């Protein structure tokens, strides 16, 4: 069913506080939005709203077996969604957060199963975008950070393409112009004995070697 999609234009380097609060308010209502990240546009929703998460899977035509990661506003927020902080966590975040490193951790029971892997883990990232951290802080919950595309398709850096794909299908599209479109975040699994790289991305393997399973 078609819906009215609100479009909010922002300058990601200087976002008006009123717009940040409005985006957070819309997310708090259970809505699904499209928003810009450091790399591409993403689909965002309250990570505790099963209905909104299921809608994201439907919009993307994403297989349920593929979990979705989330972004947080600060280190304290991670305690809402993870079961325990592993030993390597502090060292890694002190060196690479905020930034394009997604850490896979054991999910708490509060996290909907749709966001978890089969082993009960969840990917978490502290975004390098100051405005996005502020917005998530206002919302007071982590938000999903899956790319705004159809599963298997190319990521979207152009806001017009995001409108073409998701206009009248999501509640809000945050237009920040063309995003940088660089490599996606590097994904590091911390649920085992030692950190293990799942995907090499914006942070190269050479910077992470000393933390990995030998």
Long-range contacts (C-beta under 8 A, 24 or more apart in sequence): 2-168, 2-169, 3-168, 3-169, 3-170, 3-171, 4-168, 5-163, 5-166, 5-167, 5-168, 5-169, 5-170, 5-171, 5-172, 5-173, 6-171, 6-172, 6-173, 7-163, 7-172, 7-173, 7-175, 8-172, 8-173, 8-174, 8-175, 9-175, 9-176, 10-131, 10-174, 10-175, 10-176, 11-176, 12-36, 12-129, 12-131, 12-176, 13-131, 15-131, 15-134, 15-135, 20-131, 20-134, 20-135, 20-138, 21-138, 23-135, 23-172, 23-174, 24-135, 24-136, 24-138, 24-139, 26-171, 26-172, 27-139, 27-143, 28-139, 28-140, 29-171, 31-170, 31-171, 31-172, 32-56, 32-59, 32-170, 32-171, 33-170, 33-171, 33-172, 33-173, 33-174, 34-148, 34-162, 34-166, 34-170, 34-172, 34-173, 34-174, 35-132, 35-173, 35-174, 36-129, 36-159, 36-174, 36-175, 36-176, 36-179, 37-71, 37-127, 37-129, 37-132, 37-145, 37-179, 38-100, 38-127, 38-128, 38-129, 38-179, 38-180, 38-182, 39-100, 39-155, 39-157, 39-179, 39-180, 39-181, 39-182, 39-183, 39-184, 39-185, 39-202, 40-147, 40-148, 40-149, 40-155, 40-156, 40-157, 40-179, 40-181, 40-184, 41-147, 41-148, 41-155, 41-156, 41-157, 41-159, 41-162, 41-179, 42-144, 42-145, 42-146, 42-147, 42-148, 43-144, 43-146, 43-147, 43-148, 43-166, 43-170, 44-143, 44-144, 44-145, 45-143, 45-144, 46-139, 46-141, 46-143, 47-81, 47-111, 47-112, 47-115, 47-141, 47-142, 47-143, 47-144, 48-110, 48-111, 48-112, 48-141, 49-112, 50-112, 50-114, 53-112, 53-114, 53-115, 53-144, 54-114, 56-144, 56-146, 57-114, 59-166, 59-169, 59-170, 60-146, 60-149, 60-150, 60-151, 61-150, 61-151, 62-146, 62-151, 63-151, 64-114, 65-118, 66-151, 67-114, 67-115, 67-116, 67-117, 67-121, 67-122, 67-123, 68-114, 68-115, 68-123, 68-144, 68-145, 68-146, 69-102, 69-122, 69-123, 69-124, 69-125, 69-144, 69-145, 69-146, 69-187, 70-115, 70-122, 70-123, 70-124, 70-125, 70-142, 70-143, 70-144, 70-145, 71-124, 71-125, 71-126, 71-127, 71-132, 71-136, 71-142, 71-143, 71-145, 72-124, 72-125, 72-126, 72-127, 72-136, 72-142, 73-126, 73-133, 73-134, 73-136, 73-137, 73-142, 74-126, 74-133, 74-137, 75-126, 77-136, 77-137, 77-141, 77-142, 78-105, 78-124, 80-108, 80-110, 80-141, 80-142, 81-107, 81-108, 81-110, 81-111, 81-122, 81-124, 81-142, 82-106, 82-107, 82-108, 82-122, 82-124, 83-107, 83-108, 86-190, 86-191, 88-190, 88-194, 88-195, 88-211, 89-190, 91-211, 92-188, 92-190, 92-195, 92-211, 93-126, 96-203, 96-207, 97-125, 97-126, 98-126, 98-127, 98-128, 98-133, 99-126, 99-128, 99-202, 99-203, 100-125, 100-128, 100-183, 100-184, 100-185, 100-186, 100-201, 100-202, 100-203, 101-125, 101-185, 101-186, 101-188, 101-203, 102-185, 102-186, 102-187, 102-188, 103-188, 103-190, 104-187, 104-188, 104-189, 104-190, 104-191, 104-198, 105-190, 105-191, 106-191, 115-144, 119-191, 121-189, 121-191, 123-187, 125-185, 147-184, 155-181, 155-184, 157-181
